[in-house]
Amino acid sequence: MPAPYLTAPISSDPRSALSLAAQAPTFTTSQASSWWSSLPYPLTLFLNTESQEKWTSYENLFLACLRTGDFPTAYTCLEALIARFGKTNDHILALQGLYQEATAQNMGELEEVMKAYDEVLKEDPTIFSVRKRRAALLRSVGKAAEAIADLTVLVDASPTDAEAWAELADLYLSQGGIEQAVYCLEEVLLVMPNAWNMHARLGEVVYMSAQKMEGGDQMKALAESMRRFCRSIELCDGYLRGYYGLRVTTGTLLDALQGAKKGQTTASDPLAGDLAPPSIATVKKLNELATAKLAEIARRGTAGEKGWDGYSEAELKAAKDLIDRDTQRIER
Amino acid sequence: MAAIATAINVLGVLFLSHAVYSAYEHSLLPSASTPPPLSHSLLPNSLDPKITLPLDITLETLFSVLLLCAGMVLSSADLKPIQWRVWAGTLEASQEAREVKEVGVGGGNPYQALEERVGFWDVRGVGKATRGWMDGGGDKKGKGRA
C-alpha cells in the first residue's frame, strides 16, 4: 500500500484531505475488482489480500471523503469496513455515526443520530467510542454545557483516557473556564508525562490565566508558565513552540519582576509546595537563550536545511515576527 | 562513505579468499609436510596438521580479517537516537520523520493525537470549512502544518 494513505486527514491543512479524497475512488475500485475475490469461499482462503495498511487506508480515505463531501465514495469505504469488521464493532459503530452526522441535512436528522447513539449506549454503556461521538455531536451543535457533562461522566469512568481529558480542557477553554482547563491539562500530563506539546499547551493556558491576574498571583502564574515551557524544551530539542512561549513569558516576567522590585514582594509558601519566583538574572538568561534559539530555528528553517524542514511556514513567520518586534522596541 | 565501505569489504573478501587458497595450495606441496625443527604445538598430536605455513599467508589472512571488520562497521546503518529529547527534536524539526512508512512505524509526534483528537472529530464543522475553502478557490497556502 502506498504510504500516503496511512496518515489521517485530520490536520488543519485541507490539502492532504483533498488529495486523499481524489484517490479514493481508484482505491476502492482496485480493491473490489480483483478476479480472485469472486472465487468460491474455500479457495479465497488461500489468497490473502489482508494487511494492516489496507484497513487503515480505508478508514483514512473514508474520513477524507467525509471531509470533502464525497459521500458516495465514503459510503463505499464504510461498507467495505462493515463487511470486514461487522456492524456491531465498537470502532465501526463510531464510523457509522460519523457518516450519519456528516450526511445529516437538518437538526431533525441530527436528533435522530443522537437517539441512535443513546440506544446503543443503553444496550452497552461501555462503548467509549460512541460516548465520544455523542459528546462531539453535542459540542458540534453548540450544546457545550451538555457536552461538558457528558465528558465529565466519561473521564469519571475512564480517568486514564488522555484524549478525553484534552477534549474537556479544550471545551472548558472555549467556555471561558480557564482554571478547569488547567486542571484537565494537568490530568493529561499525569497520564502522559512526556508529552512535550501538552506541556507547551499548559504553559500557554496558564499564561492566558496570568494575564487576568494581578500582583503576586500573576507572578506565580507567569513563573509556572515559564517552567512549563522550559519542561517542554527539556523534552524536545529545538522545539519552536516551546522557545516561542519561553520568549514571551520571560519577557512579561522580566517586566513584572522589575516592577515588583519597587513594590511588594510575592509571598511564596514553601509548605504549600510553591516554588519561589525565579531571580531576574535567571529570567534574563532564559530570555536571551530563547531569542538566540528562535533566531537560529527561523534562519535554518527558512533556508530549508536538511533536518530543519519540518516547521510550517506559519510557525517560522510567527517566530521571526516575535524577534523583529522586540528588536524594533530596543532600537527605539 | 558507503562506497568506501563496500570497497573495503570487497578487498577484504578478495584478500581472505586469496590467503585461504594460497594456504590450501601450499599444503599440497611436499616440502610443507616436513615438521618444524622444534615442534612446540599447543594442539594434541592427533589434531596437529603438522604443516608450516609461510609468514606472508598468515599476515595476509590477518590483514584481510582486519579489513573485513573495518568494512562491516563502516557499512552498518546510522545509530538511532537514544535520548528522548533528540528523538523528539527530530520529529518536530524534520519532515521525513513525520511520514508513516508502515502501520506503527514513523508517524511523527505520537502526542499530536492529543491535539487532533480523532475520537471527537467535528466532522460537520471541519467539513463545512473544507468545502468553503474548496469553493473559495482552494490551493492557496493552507494554515497549519503542511
Contacts between the chains, C-beta under 8 A, distances in Angstrom:
chain1	res1	chain2	res2	distance
A	3	B	99	6.2
A	3	B	100	6.0
A	3	B	101	5.9
A	6	B	100	3.9
A	6	B	102	7.6
A	6	B	103	6.4
A	6	B	107	7.8
A	7	B	99	7.9
A	7	B	100	5.2
A	7	B	107	7.4
A	8	B	116	7.7
A	8	B	118	6.1
A	10	B	116	4.7
A	10	B	118	5.6
A	10	B	121	6.2
A	11	B	116	6.7
A	11	B	144	6.1
A	11	B	145	5.7
A	12	B	142	7.5
A	12	B	143	5.9
A	12	B	144	3.4
A	12	B	145	7.3
A	13	B	142	4.2
A	13	B	143	7.2
A	13	B	144	4.9
A	13	B	145	6.0
A	13	B	146	6.2
A	14	B	129	7.7
A	14	B	130	4.6
A	14	B	133	5.3
A	14	B	134	7.4
A	14	B	138	7.8
A	14	B	142	5.8
A	15	B	139	7.0
A	15	B	142	5.4
A	15	B	146	7.9
A	17	B	130	6.4
A	18	B	130	7.8
A	18	B	134	7.1
A	18	B	138	7.2
A	52	B	102	7.8
A	52	B	103	4.1
A	52	B	104	7.6
A	53	B	102	6.9
A	53	B	103	5.6
A	56	B	103	5.4
A	63	B	121	7.5
A	66	B	123	5.5
A	66	B	127	6.3
A	67	B	123	7.3
A	67	B	126	6.0
A	67	B	127	5.3
A	67	B	130	5.1
A	68	B	127	7.7
A	68	B	130	6.0
A	68	B	131	7.0
A	68	B	134	6.8
A	69	B	127	6.4
A	69	B	130	7.8
A	69	B	131	5.2
A	94	B	119	7.4
A	98	B	121	7.2
A	98	B	123	5.4
A	101	B	123	5.5
A	101	B	124	6.1
A	102	B	123	4.7
A	102	B	124	6.5
A	102	B	127	5.9
A	104	B	124	7.7
A	129	B	119	6.5
A	132	B	119	4.2
A	132	B	120	5.6
A	133	B	119	7.6
A	133	B	120	7.9
A	135	B	120	6.6
A	136	B	119	7.6
A	136	B	120	4.2
A	136	B	121	6.7
A	136	B	122	6.1
A	139	B	120	7.5
A	139	B	122	6.8
A	140	B	122	4.9
A	140	B	123	7.8
A	140	B	124	5.2
A	140	B	125	5.9
A	162	B	114	5.8
A	163	B	113	6.9
A	163	B	114	6.2
A	163	B	117	5.4
A	163	B	119	5.6
A	163	B	120	7.3
A	164	B	119	7.9
A	166	B	114	4.7
A	166	B	115	7.1
A	166	B	117	6.2
A	167	B	117	5.4
A	167	B	119	7.9
A	167	B	120	4.8
A	170	B	117	7.8
A	188	B	114	6.5
A	192	B	111	6.4
A	192	B	114	7.1
A	194	B	84	6.6
A	194	B	111	8.0
A	195	B	111	3.9
A	195	B	114	6.3
A	196	B	88	5.8
A	196	B	111	7.1
A	197	B	109	6.6
A	197	B	111	5.3
A	197	B	112	6.9
A	197	B	114	7.2
A	197	B	115	6.3
A	198	B	111	6.4
A	198	B	114	5.9
A	201	B	115	7.3
A	234	B	85	6.6
A	235	B	84	6.5
A	235	B	85	5.8
A	235	B	88	5.9
A	236	B	85	5.7
A	236	B	88	3.7
A	236	B	89	5.5
A	236	B	91	7.8
A	236	B	92	5.8
A	237	B	85	4.8
A	237	B	86	5.8
A	237	B	88	6.9
A	237	B	89	3.1
A	237	B	93	8.0
A	238	B	89	4.8
A	238	B	92	6.7
A	238	B	93	5.4
A	239	B	88	7.5
A	239	B	89	7.1
A	239	B	92	5.7
A	240	B	92	7.1
A	306	B	94	7.8
A	307	B	90	7.2
A	307	B	93	6.1
A	307	B	94	5.0
A	308	B	93	5.4
A	308	B	94	7.1
A	309	B	93	7.9
A	309	B	94	6.4
A	309	B	95	4.8
A	310	B	91	7.7
A	310	B	92	6.1
A	310	B	93	4.9
A	310	B	94	4.7
A	310	B	95	4.7
A	310	B	97	7.1
A	310	B	98	6.4
A	311	B	92	7.7
A	311	B	93	6.9
A	312	B	144	6.4
A	312	B	145	4.7
A	312	B	146	5.9
A	313	B	141	6.9
A	313	B	146	7.7
A	314	B	143	6.1
A	314	B	144	6.9
